[in-house]
Amino acid sequence: MNPTQLSRELRTAQTPDLKRRRWIIGLSLLGAAMGQIVTLYQTGIIKHLPDPPVGPFDSDKVDASDYGYKRLDTPDAAAMLITYGLTTALASAGGKDRALMKPWVPLAMGAKLLGDVLTNLTLAREEWQENKALCFYCQTANVLSVASLALAVPEVVRAAKNAFTSGPNSVAQV
């Protein structure tokens, strides 16, 4: 797509898909902010993660536990930055008609979001089993991922219909 046209569409077009994509971008950036906060704690830059006064939350306990450091020899919140950045990039990619013109982009975004939600559910279960507590910031990010998946569904469905037809933009011919 012409960069001038892409810039104009992303910034000014008002389609239902773009409005939902903008929400997904905002939610993803908020998820990345949750990852940044926890990364600050897990690397010793800040010493405490405040939690709401209600609920099963003990973010300090969870994020300082073995659970928070057992994958890839790194604090787990650092990976949140990567995953929410990738979602932001996928939601930002393409113009207002990408479900028709490049259906693989919204399909990739939908698959990514579905994978995030399933992974987050697994990790939340593991977080609870190992710590008998939850990280407020991580669970907030999980809710953001579920909301993003719900917002993505209409465009993903439209892209799937376009991708699997025999037109010039179908996945089979890409």
Secondary structure, 3 states (H helix, E strand, C coil): CCHHHHHHHHHHCCCHHHHHHHHHHHHHHHHHHHHHHHHHHHCCCCCCCCCCCCCCECHHHHHHCHHHCCCCCCCHHHHHHHHHHHHHHHHHCCCCCHHHHCCHHHHHHHHHHHHHHHHHHHHHHHHHHHHCCECHHHHHHHHHHHHHHHHHHHHHHHHHHHHCCCCCCCHHHC
